[in-house]
Amino acid sequence: MPNHIHWLLQLSDSATLSEVIRSFKGRSATVYRQFGRQKLWQKGFYDHLIRNTEDLNRCARYIVANPLRANLIENIADYPYWDSIYLNS
């Protein structure tokens, strides 16, 4: 997606979600600034706790179909990351 990112993350005990997001945003913004760009990320983020297998499958399908809904591709098979293990459940 050109203006946002969707992730399915499984956290370990070594870092919180906020720490993971902070690290990712910090590192990617540093690289982005090397190309003369300014602001990359908005403050904050939206999270959703996966509560069960059905919710996981729903979220995975939403993420994979997002480029299709945004008219970036014409067929879901054109999206290089469509082959998710969660779509076969």
Residue, then its C-alpha position, 0 to 999 in steps of 0.5 A: m500500500p502506498n500510504h500505510i502498512h498492515w502487519l500481523l505480528q506475534l510478539s514475544d516476551s522480549a518487546t512490547l508492540s509499542e517498542v516494536i513499532r517505535s523501532f521500525k518507525g525510527r529505523s525506516a525514518t532514518v533511511y527515508r531522511q537519507f534521501g532528503r525526505q522529511k516526515l514519514w510517519q504519523k504519530g501513534f498507530y492503530d492496533h487490534l488484538i487477534r482473539n481467535t482463529e476466525d479473527l486471525n483469518r478475517c484480518a489476514r484476508y483483509i490485509v491481502a485484499n487491501p491492494l485489490r480494494a485500492n485498485l492497485i491490482e486487478n486480480i489478487a494473484d497479482y499481489p506478490y504477498w497474497d499466498s498467506i498461510y492464513l488464507n488456506s485455513 
